[in-house]
Amino acid sequence: MGPKLIVLFIVVVLALTILVQNSHPAKLRLLFWSVETSQLALILIMLAAGFVLGFVSAKLLGRPRAKPQEEEDLT
C-alpha cells in the first residue's frame, strides 16, 4: 500500500466516523421552506453541492490547456 492509499483510507475512516456521530434529526430553514431530516443527510447533500460547485468553477475559471505545437518539416 502506497502513502496516498493510506492517507485516503484515514480520511475515509474519519469522514465515516463524523457522519455516524451526526445522525440525529436536524431542521433546515431556508427562506420560506423548512425541512426536518437527519443531520447525516444534510452533511452529504452539502458535501455533494460543494463538490459540484468546485468542479463547475474549476472548469469555468481554470486555465486553458496549452495546444500541442505542430512539428515543422525540416526538408
Backbone as a ProteinNet text record, in pm:
[ID]
protein_1_A
[PRIMARY]
MGPKLIVLFIVVVLALTILVQNSHPAKLRLLFWSVETSQLALILIMLAAGFVLGFVSAKLLGRPRAKPQEEEDLT
[TERTIARY]
84	0	88.2	56.4	132.2	83.2	159.6	121.6	-10	-38.8	-164.4	-284.2	-273.1	-381.7	-403.4	-295.4	-306.5	-374.2	-335.2	-397.4	-544.7	-576.8	-715.8	-797.5	-742	-810.5	-837.2	-739.1	-755.9	-863.7	-864.6	-965	-1104.5	-1118.8	-1249.2	-1297	-1209.9	-1248	-1290.8	-1217.3	-1255.1	-1388.9	-1410.6	-1536.4	-1653.3	-1636.5	-1743.7	-1772.6	-1669.8	-1688.6	-1770.4	-1738.9	-1813.1	-1956.9	-1977.3	-2112.9	-2198	-2141.7	-2217.6	-2254.2	-2167	-2193.7	-2296.9	-2324.9	-2419.3	-2545.2	-2608	-2725.9	-2857.9	-2854.7	-2978.8	-3050.9	-3180.2	-3258.1	-3213.2	-3222.3	-3188.3	-3290.8	-3313.9	-3412.6	-3339.5	-3369.7	-3310	-3416.8	-3391.3	-3484.3	-3414.8	-3475.4	-3420.4	-3533.6	-3533	-3637.2	-3774.8	-3856.4	-3992.3	-4004.8	-3899.2	-3904	-3845.8	-3899.1	-3847	-3850.2	-3736.2	-3724.2	-3657.9	-3713	-3650.4	-3604.5	-3476.8	-3416.3	-3296.7	-3233.5	-3116.8	-2998.8	-2917.5	-2801.1	-2705.2	-2705.4	-2624	-2661.2	-2791.5	-2836.8	-2797.8	-2810.7	-2773	-2623.9	-2542.9	-2398.2	-2364.8	-2426.1	-2399.4	-2446.3	-2562.4	-2612.1	-2519.1	-2474.8	-2384.2	-2247.8	-2203.2	-2077.5	-2087.8	-2198.9	-2220.1	-2232.6	-2304.9	-2319.8	-2184.7	-2103.4	-1969.9	-1881.9	-1890.4	-1812.8	-1854.5	-1985.8	-2036.4	-1995.5	-2012.3	-1974.4	-1823.9	-1743.6	-1599.3	-1560.4	-1624.7	-1595.8	-1634.2	-1754.2	-1801.8	-1715.1	-1680.2	-1597.4	-1457.2	-1403.6	-1272	-1276.5	-1385.7	-1399.3	-1417.5	-1494.7	-1522.1	-1405.6	-1337.9	-1233.9	-1092.4	-1080.4	-948.4	-870.6	-740.2	-655.4	-679.3	-680.2	-695.4	-569.4	-590.3	-476.8	-398.1	-268.8	-183.2	-200.7	-213.7	-227.1	-89.6	-81.4	48.9	95.9	222.5	277.3	297.3	266.3	284.2	431.4	472.7	612.7	636.1	749.1	782.2	862.7	835.9	913.8	1047.3	1153.4	1286.3	1344.5	1262.9	1310.4	1345.6
-118	0	123.8	213.6	336.5	440.5	547.3	651.4	721.5	736.9	801.6	718.1	587.8	497.8	497.1	503.5	507.1	635.9	749.5	878	877.4	823.8	814.7	729.2	617.7	530.5	602.8	676.8	751	857.9	929.3	1033.1	972.2	859.7	793.8	747.5	690.4	644.9	763.5	874	992.7	1049	1053.1	1104.4	1016.3	885.4	794.8	808.6	829.1	849.3	975.1	1082.6	1208.2	1191	1123.3	1104.2	1019.3	912.9	825	897.3	983.2	1054.4	1165.7	1206.1	1313.9	1260.9	1162.6	1102.8	1150.6	1238.4	1285.2	1385.3	1405.2	1493.4	1639.8	1708.7	1850	1920.5	2046.8	2124.3	2227.5	2228.9	2323.5	2424	2551.5	2656.6	2746.4	2759.2	2841.1	2923.9	3053.3	3146.6	3097.2	3049.5	3007.7	2857.6	2783.8	2638.5	2593.6	2484.9	2424.7	2273.2	2210.5	2065.7	2006.9	1896.7	1826.2	1690.2	1666.4	1541.8	1510.9	1399.3	1366.2	1455.2	1482	1566.5	1497.6	1366.7	1289.3	1322.2	1326.5	1358.4	1500.6	1593.6	1732.7	1745.5	1675.1	1680	1622.7	1510.7	1450.2	1539.9	1603.9	1694.3	1814.2	1871.6	1986.2	1945.5	1826.4	1776	1761.1	1704.6	1688	1823.8	1917.4	2050.7	2121.7	2108.8	2168.6	2108.2	1977	1910.5	1959.4	1966.3	2010.1	2155	2243.1	2383.1	2397.5	2321.9	2326.8	2276.3	2168.8	2112.8	2210.7	2269.2	2362.7	2488	2541.3	2661.8	2633.5	2516	2481.2	2471.6	2416.6	2406.3	2543.3	2630.8	2762.4	2859.9	2855.2	2952.3	2898.1	2770.9	2709.3	2759.5	2741.5	2781.7	2691.7	2750.2	2665.7	2581.6	2465.3	2377	2428.4	2411.1	2453.2	2355.1	2411.2	2325.6	2273.6	2148.5	2095.6	2165.7	2199.4	2266.7	2166.5	2211.1	2124.8	2116.8	1997.5	1978.5	2040.3	2108.2	2171	2072.8	2073.8	1992.3	2058.8	1985.5	2040.6	1993.3	1984.5	1940	2053.5
0	0	0	-93.7	-103.1	-3.7	12.9	108.8	73.4	-55.8	-95.9	-53.9	-68.5	-31.4	119.6	195.4	341.4	386.5	329.2	364	324.7	207.7	164.3	260.4	303.7	398	529.8	580.4	705.5	690.9	579.4	555.7	548.2	481.2	470	607	687.5	820.9	907.1	901.8	978.3	931.3	800.4	746	789	782.8	825.7	974.6	1054.8	1198.4	1224.9	1156.1	1172.1	1127.1	1015.4	964.6	1059	1113.3	1202.1	1331.7	1380.7	1505.3	1487.1	1364.6	1338.5	1270.9	1330.9	1268.6	1329	1427.7	1489.4	1397	1419.2	1330.9	1341.6	1229.9	1224.9	1137.8	1167.5	1093.1	1008.4	880.3	787.2	746.3	772	732.8	632.2	516.4	410	350.2	377.2	335.4	380.4	289.5	323.8	345.5	322.7	333.8	467.4	516.1	637.6	619.4	637.9	619	742.7	791.4	902.6	853.1	864.1	817.7	906.7	885.2	967.4	927.9	1026.2	1001.3	903.9	903.4	810.3	666.2	636.4	500.9	463.2	556.3	527	497.7	573.7	551	413.2	377.2	246.5	132.1	148.4	44.6	28.5	138.7	131	74.1	106.4	51.1	-100.8	-146.5	-290.4	-360.2	-298.3	-357.1	-365.9	-263.1	-265.3	-373.4	-390.3	-494.5	-632.8	-656.4	-786.6	-813.6	-714.9	-733.9	-758.5	-686.8	-708.1	-846.2	-889.9	-1021.6	-1132.4	-1120.8	-1223.4	-1225.9	-1110.6	-1108.8	-1161.6	-1135.7	-1189.3	-1342	-1394.5	-1540.5	-1604	-1540.7	-1598.4	-1581.7	-1467.2	-1436.9	-1451.8	-1481.3	-1491.5	-1611.2	-1604.9	-1715.6	-1835.8	-1955.4	-2074.3	-2095.8	-2148.6	-2175.2	-2295	-2288.7	-2399.4	-2515.2	-2634.7	-2752.1	-2790	-2830.8	-2872.3	-2999.6	-3000.3	-3118.1	-3229.5	-3351.6	-3465.9	-3502	-3540.6	-3578.3	-3714.3	-3727.6	-3855	-3940.5	-4070.5	-4162.1	-4188.1	-4174.9	-4195.4	-4328.7	-4431.9	-4562.2	-4651.1
[MASK]
+++++++++++++++++++++++++++++++++++++++++++++++++++++++++++++++++++++++++++

